[in-house]
Amino acid sequence: MTDYDVNTPDVIPGGIPLPTAVIKAIEARGKTYDAYGDKVIEYSDVLDDGAVDRAAKRDQAAARAAVLAGESLADLPSEVDQVRKFQPIARGVVQALHEQVRAADKAIYRAWSASLPDVADTVDELRDAAEREFRAAETAYKAALGRFRDLVQTTAYVRLQRAGKVRTLEAAPRYTMSPRLHESESQLSRHWLLAHGVPSDEPEIPQEVAGGTEPVRVRSLVNGAELMADPGNAAYMVASGDAEYVSAEA
């Protein structure tokens, strides 16, 4: 028997068009394997070493039933004899089909090996095209990220100026943070706006904290530890769901 699977990535790579010869070899192997599998299923009751023992138990049960029914044992067929007679034939058929599957495997490898020069050229072309596509996407991403960050910065300035907290761009907080692991840029921007006292769709932070400079006390929601943190970091931890504020009266 064989567990060989021509569809596994370590045999034939995905993501590339396969040469005609390789496709035909794979299709031929599929038909051969189907024939092999069909016979394994058809002969499953006689292929393994326990087949004779199972037949013997059936013979024993049949003989008991015949005696109890008062029937003659002369014409009672023996399943043991049938299994012993057919088992070598079944194993021979399955072995031959298995060898054909292995031969088909080798045919795929030969077809693949013979096509490698053409495949290499195709892979180079596909890689170059993918690289161009990636660079274009990367450029678009960087442009979109820059635009988004500029607008986060502008949002903070406009809202804080409207609230009378800043008068110039230079006085507005600078958005220079980078996302943490598993955190998106949009999540970071909302937390950053919240930490700097800019109205957002996140839960409000205590009034004495927003825009303040004095350290505030927070409690970790992970291990319950309390610590002092500057207002920006405290708001960031609370907005991230990692901590909660501790009341000054507590």
URFENTA-V360386 format. One record per run of one state. SS is the DSSP state (~ for helix, > for strand, _ for the rest). FROM is the first residue (numbers start at 1). LEN is the number of residues. Records with the same first field share a line. If there is no record, write none. Layout:
# URFENTA-V360386
SS->FROM-LEN ; FROM-LEN
This chain:
# URFENTA-V360386
_->1-19 ; 43-1 ; 48-3 ; 69-10 ; 163-22 ; 196-20 ; 221-5 ; 230-1 ; 240-3 ; 246-5
~->20-23 ; 44-4 ; 51-18 ; 79-84 ; 185-11 ; 231-9
>->216-5 ; 226-4 ; 243-3
